[in-house]
Amino acid sequence: MSGFAANLKKIRKSSNITQRTLGEHLGYQYTAIANYESGRNEPSIDDLIKIAEFFDVTMDYLVGREIGKG
């Protein structure tokens, strides 16, 4: 599982948001969220921005990038 997949699942669950609710907010089916969380697919930059804005986190956090580590 990629850093993104694990972080998305963690933040979604800790926010008590269902895959369906997140998918509806972003304008696609919950299966897209399930595929992101399983690592089968990764979001476009535009969708990554939408997800970061929805959860009020940075894109760096979502993708598992540590600040200052290049």
Backbone bond lengths (Angstrom), bond angles and torsions (degrees), N, CA, C in turn:
res aa  C-N    CA-C-N  psi(-1)  N-CA   C-N-CA  omega(-1)  CA-C   N-CA-C  phi
1 M - - - 1.456 - - 1.525 108.00 -
2 S 1.303 115.62 131.09 1.464 120.41 -179.79 1.530 110.32 -71.18
3 G 1.327 115.20 164.78 1.452 119.98 175.37 1.518 110.92 -58.24
4 F 1.321 116.44 -40.90 1.464 119.92 178.88 1.522 110.77 -61.33
5 A 1.318 116.83 -48.87 1.467 120.52 -177.48 1.526 110.94 -57.79
6 A 1.313 116.26 -47.63 1.469 120.62 -178.85 1.522 111.46 -65.78
7 N 1.324 117.10 -42.85 1.464 120.30 -178.65 1.524 111.85 -68.06
8 L 1.322 117.25 -39.42 1.464 119.76 178.11 1.524 110.00 -62.09
9 K 1.319 116.67 -47.44 1.457 120.35 -179.40 1.529 110.76 -61.63
10 K 1.334 116.62 -43.58 1.462 121.16 -178.97 1.525 111.31 -62.44
11 I 1.322 116.77 -49.52 1.472 119.16 -177.01 1.522 111.29 -69.88
12 R 1.309 117.20 -34.58 1.475 119.58 178.65 1.521 110.07 -65.47
13 K 1.324 116.58 -47.03 1.463 119.65 -179.33 1.522 112.02 -66.64
14 S 1.331 117.26 -41.09 1.463 119.46 -179.13 1.530 111.38 -67.94
15 S 1.328 116.75 -20.66 1.469 121.81 177.35 1.529 111.96 -92.75
16 N 1.347 115.91 0.85 1.469 121.39 -178.56 1.524 112.47 55.85
17 I 1.331 115.19 42.81 1.464 122.52 177.62 1.523 107.95 -108.57
18 T 1.326 116.96 132.32 1.467 119.36 177.28 1.525 110.06 -81.05
19 Q 1.309 115.26 161.88 1.462 119.91 174.85 1.520 109.65 -60.30
20 R 1.311 116.42 -38.90 1.470 120.86 -179.49 1.529 110.74 -63.32
21 T 1.334 117.01 -45.91 1.465 120.88 -179.43 1.518 110.96 -62.31
22 L 1.319 116.82 -44.87 1.465 119.94 179.14 1.521 110.31 -63.94
23 G 1.319 117.24 -44.52 1.454 120.72 177.80 1.517 112.64 -58.57
24 E 1.333 116.31 -43.95 1.466 120.33 179.29 1.525 111.00 -62.72
25 H 1.322 116.63 -41.16 1.465 119.83 179.48 1.532 111.10 -62.78
26 L 1.324 115.99 -37.06 1.457 120.63 -177.07 1.532 112.71 -87.23
27 G 1.326 116.26 -9.79 1.459 119.73 176.11 1.515 114.91 89.35
28 Y 1.333 117.55 26.68 1.458 119.87 173.57 1.517 111.50 -147.42
29 Q 1.310 116.90 175.38 1.456 122.42 -174.31 1.527 112.24 -70.31
30 Y 1.332 115.38 155.56 1.459 119.89 178.38 1.525 111.76 -61.98
31 T 1.327 117.24 -23.45 1.461 119.41 179.70 1.528 111.40 -64.14
32 A 1.334 117.02 -28.23 1.466 119.62 176.05 1.525 109.63 -64.33
33 I 1.331 117.04 -40.48 1.457 120.95 178.32 1.524 109.80 -66.63
34 A 1.313 116.70 -43.15 1.468 120.94 177.70 1.527 110.41 -58.98
35 N 1.325 116.58 -40.73 1.461 120.24 178.99 1.526 111.58 -68.27
36 Y 1.316 117.81 -36.69 1.470 120.51 174.78 1.521 110.51 -62.94
37 E 1.329 116.23 -45.38 1.454 120.34 -175.74 1.523 113.21 -71.27
38 S 1.311 117.21 -23.82 1.466 120.27 177.51 1.522 111.69 -88.36
39 G 1.336 116.35 -10.83 1.459 120.27 -178.45 1.513 113.87 86.58
40 R 1.338 117.94 4.26 1.466 120.29 179.01 1.519 111.98 -68.88
41 N 1.325 116.87 -35.62 1.463 122.29 179.60 1.517 109.20 -132.43
42 E 1.314 115.68 159.34 1.459 121.45 173.72 1.527 108.11 -126.97
43 P 1.325 117.08 147.92 1.463 119.95 -175.82 1.520 112.31 -75.01
44 S 1.314 114.74 157.91 1.459 120.36 170.61 1.525 107.67 -68.92
45 I 1.310 117.10 166.92 1.465 121.09 176.97 1.531 109.88 -58.81
46 D 1.321 117.06 -42.60 1.472 120.40 179.61 1.527 111.29 -60.12
47 D 1.331 116.79 -42.79 1.459 119.79 179.53 1.524 111.26 -71.64
48 L 1.313 117.37 -34.68 1.464 120.54 175.84 1.531 110.48 -61.12
49 I 1.314 116.10 -41.37 1.472 121.01 176.63 1.526 110.03 -61.51
50 K 1.340 117.74 -45.76 1.460 121.47 179.80 1.530 111.67 -60.19
51 I 1.330 115.99 -42.19 1.463 120.37 -179.80 1.525 110.02 -66.08
52 A 1.333 117.08 -44.25 1.472 121.00 178.65 1.520 110.19 -60.98
53 E 1.317 117.58 -43.07 1.467 120.78 178.99 1.524 111.33 -65.81
54 F 1.323 117.23 -40.33 1.461 121.29 179.98 1.529 111.05 -58.76
55 F 1.338 116.20 -43.54 1.459 120.85 -177.72 1.534 113.28 -93.79
56 D 1.333 116.45 -0.81 1.462 121.80 -179.60 1.530 112.07 56.01
57 V 1.339 114.54 49.35 1.472 121.92 175.86 1.522 108.04 -130.42
58 T 1.322 116.06 169.43 1.460 119.80 177.47 1.532 110.25 -82.74
59 M 1.310 114.97 158.25 1.458 119.50 173.87 1.526 109.51 -65.31
60 D 1.333 117.70 -34.78 1.464 120.97 176.72 1.524 110.76 -56.44
61 Y 1.327 116.04 -44.50 1.463 119.28 178.10 1.529 110.55 -60.00
62 L 1.331 116.24 -47.89 1.466 120.03 -176.61 1.529 112.14 -59.35
63 V 1.320 117.34 -40.09 1.459 119.07 -176.64 1.525 112.92 -88.69
64 G 1.338 116.21 -0.22 1.459 119.50 176.65 1.502 114.81 80.08
65 R 1.311 116.05 21.25 1.464 120.75 -179.84 1.519 109.03 -87.60
66 E 1.309 115.41 127.19 1.450 120.32 177.35 1.518 109.08 -85.64
67 I 1.306 115.80 128.72 1.466 121.34 -179.68 1.524 109.26 -62.04
68 G 1.331 115.65 135.08 1.455 120.87 178.48 1.514 114.47 85.44
69 K 1.348 117.59 1.46 1.457 120.96 -179.24 1.527 111.99 -101.12
70 G 1.348 116.09 7.98 1.458 119.70 177.04 1.446 111.55 80.00
